[in-house]
Amino acid sequence: MLHARGALVLGLCLLLDACRGAPQTGAGTTFPAAESTPSGRRLHGRFLHITDVHPDPFYKTYSSTKENAACHRKRGPAGIYGAETSACDTPYSLANATFAWINEKLKDSIDFVVWTGDSARHDNDEKLPRTPRQVIEQNEFVVHKFAEVFGKGENDTNGDPTNDFKIPIVPTFGNNDILPHNIFLQGPNRWTTKYLKIWRGLIPEAQRHQFQQGGWFYVEVIPGKLAVISLNTLYFFDSNSGVDGCADKHEPGYEHMEWLRIQLQIMRERGMKAILMGHVPPARTNSKLSWDETCWQKYTLWLRQYRDVLVGELFGHMNIDHFMLHDYKDLKKETKDGRMGAMDFDGMDIRESMFEDGEVTVASASDYLLDLRDAWARLPMPSTGAKELSAWEDVDEDEERSMLQWVFDLFAKKKKGQGDKKKFLDDIGGKYASRYGISHVSPSVVPNYFPTLRVFEYNITGLEDMIIESPAAPSEPVPQDPDYLYDADFDDTTSAILAAKKKKKERQLKKRKTYKFKIPKAPSKSAPPGPAYSPQSLTLLGYTQWFANLTHINNDFVEPPTAFERHMKSASQEVLSQDDQDLAATGKWKEGKHHKHQGKQPRPKPHPKKFKFEIEYDTSRDKVFKLKDLTVRSYVDLARRIGQEEKKVLVAEGAEEGEDVDTFDEEEDVDAENKKGKKHKKKKKKKKHGKSRNKTWFAFVTRAFVGTMDPRDIEETFAWYSASPDNSTSEENMEL
């Protein structure tokens, strides 16, 4: 007979053995975590976002950046690695150097790649019009660059870009990856068939049928945990006249949204999370838009209903570095009721396209950023309230009121502050700001400003020991090239389809038919907020923005440090002045910062410096944006600070009008400065109203154009200074 103590020990041993034998919850049930295999890999918690490469095989070094030359001929300032701040496309030398840098610096430290399209040159040269074959070859070139860096190297490609890759690379269609550009017709079509071959090594076998249907698919970049959903945003694109929104059940946009709804629902049921990616972002302001309004309405409704599933949204196309908020209160009543007509959004609610021929111009970008700020200026503001009194503050023995009255007042103020806080949280959708969604828009590789790359960091808590098996080689036969892709009737066929689509839209103006659609289920009330709203595993923690200073690297023009360089305390930041950038130009073409050197060759031959990317900013260390993570609440707070009015400050008499005046944010500690001031004799000076800048807005605009814009032009174009109500001198005194 066992003693009680012995029985207890035996029971514990049996229990431990049973626990060891039982399957563990979490990553271990689906993925081997005990040991690594030769084909497996561990997670790093980082991924690369690359967009708008636009390789141009016709680019010529020291050619002209004028519109009639497009860096293809004549003499001019086009550098060996590209003509920064111009409208010229990317030379192959820049594409090669970019992927060589990725190979050296990032290859072994990222988990997957988000590649958001536009991997062919623009159709910007009348003497060298694009052809379908050129578009295909330039996309194949970029796929080969990815294969050189991330390919397994086990198969000889021999010109066939179907290599197997070590990590997932998720592509999507850009508006210049097809012909005519912007026009993507209902699938299956010649482009989905052709790109199924080009991206065969990137699209999971189970997703290939869906891709051929309409160019959409998803990849489980962390199997069973995280998927990246590649949207074909050309079906939502306002500049695509070959389709008509997302309301009509016969339109590919409607079909695409239904597919997205079903995939997000399945992922919710599987306990998975998702990143949405696409080329054209869902930009929308009070006056302008980039998507058809019906598509924006459905997409935003999907964001709201699946906020427990989504991690983030990543886009390209616009070249400017920024983010956008989606306010769920902008959803129409009809949308929330599951009813929508193609023409429901005419009349007072109509918005103009923000693009010119599908592209962003300098003028439209400036107007757009100002529209964003105007919208963010109206975001709910937390009440500053009265400062709470400490236990002994302002208590004087000669005070007429009693201590009891003082305590009563103290609690009354505290109660009021709590009420203000509750109202603010109600206004933004609770402490997670669930009234809003967020989209990131990364700047491009093509040097319309400076070439850029972005590396995101995300939370892998609980996934550190996970081993991800490399995917098996594709087993499906390679689809045959559609001969009609190169037919002489290519343009005629597309034109006929567009003409028929135009007539259909005219008929819809009279009918105004309404279509019903299924409303996705909202998150369960017991479900925790998703990774986009609350810090948890898979939440985006921050990103590092990299840029290549082509002015310095090309080494063709030796220029003294500018005012902006001194302001930024960085000799690597080259800026573009108002005259050089020619903001007043009405056309979309930009000759770039070196346009004064047209017609002459800068050097007998190029003498570039070593190519490299540098850190422009890192959100985890940035003292201006102050993003503790990339959750929606963090961005709502940032947007509010960008949109707030500039602070009124006092300028000491004798300071120059318009002189930079630093203002302290609430978070900044000024006690140290106050203590230092006590060591000096106090002087009294008259004060006058001055000008103050909103530092956060200034940084936002500066980064939007990748540091290529002079602060004086930011002042003139974006009004980052606050005008003083008057220039009169106050009789008040201030201590220095």
N, C-alpha and C positions, 0 to 999 in steps of 0.2 A: 504494500500500500504506500502510495507516494505521500510525503509530507506536503503541507500546503505550499511551503517555499519552493520545493522541487517541482511541484505541479505548475506553479506560476512560471518558473524558468522554462520548463518544457513547453508550456503554452506560448510564451513569447517567441521561442525558437521556431515553433511551428508557424506562428503568425508571420515572422520575418521571412521564412522560406516561401510562404504563400505570397507575401507581398513581392518578393523578388520574381516569382514566377508569373505574377499577374501582369497583363499589359498596362503600360503607363499611359496616362492621359497626356494630351498635348502633342508635341512634334513627334515623339517616339512611336506613337501608334501607327503613323503613316510613313514616316521616313526613318531610315536607319541612322541612329545617332551614336551607336557604340564604337564604330570604327570607320575610318575613312577608306574609300576605295580609290583606285587609280583614276576613275572617271568622275569622282565626286568632288565637291568643293564646299567650303564653308562661307557663310555670309559675312560681309564687311560692314553692312549698314550704310552703303553709299551707292548711288547710281548716277549715270551721266545723261544729261539732256543736251542734244545737239540738233540744230535746226537751220534751215535755209542755207545750204552749202552753195548752191548755184554755181557749179563748176563750168568754166568757159574755156574750151579748147582753142578758141580763136584769139584769146587775150595775148597781147604783145607788150613786152616791157618797153618803156619809154615811148608809148603811143599816146595819142591825144585822148583826153577825157571828155571832149566835147560830144554833144549828142550825135552829130553826124559822123563821128568816128567810133565812139563806144569802146575805146581801148582796143580797137582792132586794127588801126592804121594811123597814118600821119605821125608827127612827132609831138611829144608832150610829156607830162610828168608822171605817167603811170609807172609805179614802182614794180620791182621784181616780184614782190609778194602781194601786190594789189594796190589799187588807187583808193586809199582810205577817204571816207566822207564823200565819195562820188557815187554815181549811179551805175558804175561799171560792175561787172560780175567778178567771180573768184577765179584767179589764174590757177592752173593745175599745181603750180609751185606752192601756193598757199594751202590748197587741199592736201598735198603730200606732206607739207611741213606740219599741218595740224594733226594729221593721223600719226605722224612720227612722234609728235609730242605726247599724244594720247598713249601710244605704245610705250614710251619711256616713263611717263609719270602716272598714268591712271590704270593701265591695263590690268594690273594684279590687285587692284584695291577697290573695284566696283563690282556690283552684283548683276547689273543689267543696263541696257541702253535704251533710252526713249529718243526716237529719231522722228521728228515731226515734219518731214517732207520738204519739198522744193529742192530737188537735187538735179535740176537741169537749169541751164541759163535762161535769162529772160529773152523774150522776142523783141529786143530793143534796137536792132540794126536792120534797116530796110535792105541793105546790100547783102546781108547774110540771114535771110529768113530761116526760122527753125523748121526742121523736118521731123516727122515721127521717128525716123531712125536715129537722129541726133538726140532726141529726148531719151530714147531707150538707152543708147550708148552711154550717155552721161550718168544716168541712174545706175547702169551696170558698173561704171567706173567707181561710184561711191560704195556700192556693195563690195567691190573688190578691195577697196581700202579697209572696210570693216573686216573682211576676210583676212587681210594681211595682219591685222592687229589681234583679232579675236578668233580667227579660224583655227581649227584643230591641227591643220597641216597634215592630216592623214591622207587626204586625197589631192591629187593634182587637178587643179581647176581647169587648166587648158582653155581658158576663156569662158568657162561655164560657171557663172556666179551662184552655184548651188552648194557651196561648201558647208560643212557642218561647223557650228560655232560653239565656243566654250561657254558663253553666257548668252542669255536671251537678248536679242536686238529687235525692237518692236518698231516697224516702219508705219507710215501712213501716207496717203496721197496729198501732195501740195497742188496748188492751182496752176503751177508751171510744170508739173510732171505729166501733163497731157496736152493734146492739141485738139481744137484751139484752146488756149489757156483760159481757165475759169469754167469751161464747158465740160461737164461730166454727165453723160446721159445715163438713163436707167439701165441697170445691168440685168443679165450678164452682157458685157460689151467688149469691144476689142482691147480696152485698156485693162480691165480686170483679168482677162485671159492672158495678156502679155505679162503683166506684173506678177501673176501667179507663178510664172516661170522665174522671173528675176528674183523674187523674194521667197522662192520655194524653200530655201534653208532657214527662213525666218518665221514662216507661218506654220503653226502646228497642223499636222495632217488632218486632225478632226475638224479644223476650222476652214479648210480650203474650199469646201463647197460654199460656205457662207461668204467667204471672200470673193469668190467668182460671181456670186449673185449681186454684190453691191460694194465690195471693197472694204467691208468691216470684219473684224475678228478680234480675238483676245488671246493673250499668252499668260499662262500661270507662271510668272517669274519666280515665285516661291510656291511650289506645288502644294495645293490644298490650303494655302494661306493668303497669297496675294496675287491678283491678276492685273495686268495692264490691258485695258480695253482700247483698241485702236478704232476711233470713229472716222468715218469718211465725211468730214465736215463740208465737202464740196456739195453734198446734197442739201445742206443747210445754208450755203453761201448765198448772200444777196446778189452777188455778181454772176451767178450761174443761171443764165436764162434758159437752160435746157431742162430745168425742173421747176416745180411750183410749190415750195413749202412743205409743211408736214401735216396739213389738215386733211387733204383729199386722200382717201384710202388707196387710190391708184398711183399715188406719187411715191418715189423711192424714199423720200424723207420720212413719210408716214411709216413705211415698212422698217426703215432703219430705227426709228424711235421705238417701235414695237419690239424689235429684236433686242434693243438695249434694255427695255423694261424687263423682258423675260430673263436676260442674262443676270441683271442685278438681283432679281427675285431669287434665282437659283443660287447665286452667291450668298445671299442672305440665309437661305435655308441650309447651305453647306457651312456656314460660319466663316466664310471668306470675306476679304476686303478687296477693294478695287481702286485703281488709279485710272482716270479717264484722260485720254490724250487725243489730239487732233492737230490739224494745221491751222485753220482759220479760227481764232478765238471768238467766243460769243459776246463780243463787245456791244454795249448798248448804253446810250445816254439819252437825255431828254430830247435830243434833236437828231441823233445819228445812230446807225446800227450796222453790224457786219453780217448778221444772219437774218433770214426771213423771220418776221415777228412770230409766226405760228410755230416755227422751230424753236425759237428762244423761249416761248411760253411753255412748250412741252418739256424742253430740256430743263428749265428751271424748276418745273413741277417735279420732274424726276429727281433732281438734286435734293429737293426738300423731302420727298417721300423716302429716299434711300440714304438719308444723311447718316444712318447707322452703319452703312456699308462703305461709304466713300472715304478715301484717304486724301485725294487731291485731284486737281485738273491741270494739265500741262499743254500749252499751245505755243505756236511760233507765228510766222507770217508777217507780223507787223514790224519787226526789226527793232522796235523800241522796248526797252526793259521796263516792265511795269506789272501791276496786278489789277484785277477788277473784282468788285463785289457784286453779287447778285442778290437783290432785295426780294424776298419772297412775297412782300406786300405788293409788288408790281404785277403779280399774277392776276389775270382777269377773272371775274366771277365765272364766266363761261368755261374757262380753262379748268378751274377747280371743280366745276360741275361735270366735266367730261364731255363738253360740247365745243366744237370749233369749226368755223368756216374759213375758207381761204381768204375771203374778203372782209372778215370781221374787224380788221384793224385798220380800216381806212378812216378818212375824215380827220378829226382833230388829233388822233393818236398817231398819225403817219410820221415816219422818221425817214430821213434821207440816208443813202449809203455813205459811209465814211471813206469809201475807196474811189479812186479814179482808175477805171479799167482794171479793177480788182486789186490795185496796189495802193500802199500808203504814201502820200506825199508829205513833204515837210510841213506844208500849211495845214493839211488835214491832221497830222500828228499833233501839232501845236494846239489846234482847236479842240481835239479830242482830250488832251491832257487837261486843258482848262475846264472842259465839261466835267471831267472826273472830279476835279477839285470842287467845282460848284456843287456837285451832288454830295460829296463828302462833307462839305461845310454844313449840310443840313442833317447830318447824322445825329442821333440822340446824344446829348451831352450829360455827363454825370454832374450832379450839383456839387459845387465846392463846399457849400454850407458854412456855417459858423464854426470856428475852431473850438473844440471842446476845451473847457477849462480844467486845469489840473486841480488837485485837491486844495492847494493853498493859493492858487493864482487869483489876483485881484481881490483878495479878502483884506479889508482894512478895518482897524478897530473903530475908525471914525465913520465907517460906512453906515448909512441910515437903515438899509435893509437888514433884515435878520439873517442869521445863518440858515434858518429853515427856508426862507425865501430864496436864498442863493442855491440851496440844494434843489429846490423845486425848478428853478430856471435851468439848472444844469441838466436835469433829466428831461426837461421839455425840449431843449436843444438836441439832445441825443436822440430823442424820439423823432424829431423832425428830420434829422440826418438819416435815420433808418428808413423813414418814409420816402425821402428823395432817392435813396439808393434802390429801394424796391421798385419805384417807378422807372428808374433808368434801366434796371435789369428787365423789367417787363417790356420796355420799349425795344430792347435789342434781342428779345427772345430768351431771356434767362441768362445765367452766368456763362453759358457756352455760346451765346450770341447765335442761337439756332434760327434766327430770322434771316440769316445771310448765308450765302455760299461764296467761295473764293476760287478764282482762276489765276494761275501764274502764266505770264507770257515772257518767254526768254528772248533776248536779242540774238542776232544771227551770226553765222560764220562769214557770210558775204560782207565785205567791208564797206557797207553804206555808212557806217561809223567806224568802229574798230571791230575786228573779228573777235568773237566771244565763244565761250563754253560755260556750261553751268553744271556743277556737281552737287547733288542733293545728299543730305544725310538723313537717315530715318532710323527710328527706334527698333532695335532687334531684341529687346528684352524677351527672354524665354526661347529665343531662336538661335542663341550663340553657338550651340553644339550641333545644330542641324546640319546634316550632310545632304547636299542636293546632287542627285544623279544627273549626269549630262544626258540630254535627249538623244534618242536613237536616230540614226541616219534616215532621211526620207525614204519611204518605200514605194510611194506612188510614182508612176512613170511621169517624166517631164512632159507637160502639155506642149502640143505643137504650136509653132508660131502662126498666128492668124495672118494669112497672106493679104487679106484685105486691109491690114494695118498700113500697108505701104501702097495701096491702090491709088491710082490717079483720081478716082471718084471720092476720095476721102472727104474733101471739103464739101463737095456737092451733097453727099449723104447727110452730113451734119447740118448743113444749111437747110435742107428740106425738113429735117426733124424740128429745127428751131422755128421755122415758119409755121409748122403745124401746131407747135406748142403756143405760139403767140396767138393764133386764132382761138385756141381753146381757152386761154385766159380772157380773151375778149368776150366769149360766150358766158364765162363764169361771172363776169361783171353784172350780167343781167339776172342770172339765176340765184346767186348768193346761197348756194346749198350749204347746209350745216351737217357736219359729220360727228358722230359720237365715237368716243374712244374709252378704253378701260383706264380707270384711275389706279395707279399703284397703291398698295397698302402702305400706310405710314408705319414707322417703327412701333413696336410694342411699347406700351407705357412702362413696362418693367425693363426694357432693353437699355443698356448703358449708351451714352453718346458714342458716336463713331470716332475713329482716329483723327478725322479732320477737326473735331470739336474738343476732344479731351485727350490730354497726353496719355499715351498707352503704347503698346507694341504696334509698330508700323506707322505711328505718327511721324509726319515730316518734322524734323528738328531744326533744320536750317539749310542753307546752301552757300557755296562759295562761287562768286562770279569771277571768271577769268577773262582776261582780254589780252590781245597782242597789239602792242603799240607799233603800228606799221611805219609811222613817221620816223621813229627811232631805228627800227629794224632795217627798213629800206635804205636809210642813210644817204638819201639823195639831197636833202635840203637841211643845212645847218642853221638852226634858228635859236635865238636867245630865249631864255625862260620867259614865259608869259606871266601876266598877272594871275591868271588862274593857276598856273603851276606853283607860283609862290603861295597862293591861297591854300592850295591842297598840300603844300610842302612835299611835293613829289615831282622830281625832274622827269618822270616817265609819263606824266599826263600832258599830252599835246592838245591844244584847243583850236577851235575853228571860230574865227571872228565873224561878225555880221557881214562884212564885205566879202569875205572869202566864201562863206556859206551861201550868200545870195538868197536870204530868206524871202526877199521880195519877189523872186522869180515866180511867175504864174504857172509855168509848166512843172512837170514832175521830175525832169532831168536835173541832176546835180553834177557840176563839173569838179567839185571837190575843193579842198583847201589850197591846193597848189595850182589852181586854174590860171594864175598869172604867168605860169611857165609854159603855156601852150606854144607849140611851134618850135620848140628847142629841146635838145636832149640834155638832161641834167649832168650826166657823166659820159665819158667815152664808153664805159661798160659798168654794169652794176657792181657795187662793192658793199653788199649788205652786212649787217652785224648778225650775230647768232640769233636764230629764230627762237622765241619763247613766249609762253603765256605768263602773265603776271596776275596777281590777285587785285581786282578792283575794289571789292569789299567782301566781307564774310559776315553773314547775318548773325552768327553766334558770337561775334566779337564787336559788332557794329554799335557805336555809341550814339548814332543818329536815329536809325530806325528802331533800335531797342526791342528787337523781336526775340523774346525768350524761346519761342518755337514758331512753327508755321501754322498754328491752329487758327481757325476762323476768328476767335476772340482777339488774338494777337493782331490780326490784320484789321479788324474793325477799329481797334484802338489806334493803330498806325494811320489808317485812313482819316480818322477824326482829327488827329494831330496835323496831318497834311492839309486838311480842309479848314482848320481853324484860322481865324483872322490873326494877322500879325500883332504882336504885343506892342503897346505904346511904351516907349522908354524915355528916360530923361537924358539929354545930352549936355555935358558940361559946356558952359559958355566958352567959346573959342574953338570948339570942335567944328570941323567942316560939315556943311550941309550935305546929307547923303552919305556921310561916313559910316562904315560898318560899325554897328553897335551890337555886341554880343549880349544876348539875354539868357538868363538862367532858367532852365526848366525846373519844375517842381522837385524832380528827383535830385537835382544837383545840390551839393552841400556847399554853402557859402560861409560856413562858420570859420573855416580856415582863413579865408580872405578877410573876414571881419577882424580876426585876431591879429593878422598882420597889419591891418590898418591902424590899430591902436598904438603901434610903435611910432607912428609919425604924427606930427603936429596936425591937428584938424584944421582944414581950411574950408571956408564957406564960399560957394560960388553960386551965381544965379544959374537957373536951369531953363531950358527951352524945349519945346516939343521936337522930337527927332524922328528918324525913320528906323524901323526895326524890320528885320527879315524873319520869316518863318524858316528856320534852319531845315526842318524836315521836308518842307515843300521844295526848297532849294536843292537839297540832296536828291529828292525824288526826280526832279527834272534833269539834274546833272547826270544821274545814272541812267535815265531813260535814253539819253543820247550817248551813252558810254563815255562820258567825260570829254566829248568833242566840242562842246558849246561854251563859248565865253560867258562869264558871269554877267557882263554888261548886256549881252543879248538876251540872257535869261531875264534880266531886269526889265528890258524893253518889251520882250515878247510875252512873258509870263507874269509880269507885275508882282515879283516876289518881294518888293518893298511895299510897305504900307504908307500911303500918302498921309502926311500930317494935316490935320484939319486947319491949322493956321501956323504961321511962322512967328507969331508973337512971342515975346519973352515973358516968362512967368516971373512974378515977384517972389515966388517961393524960393527957399534956399535948400541946397542939398550938401551933405558932407562927403568929402572925398578922402 
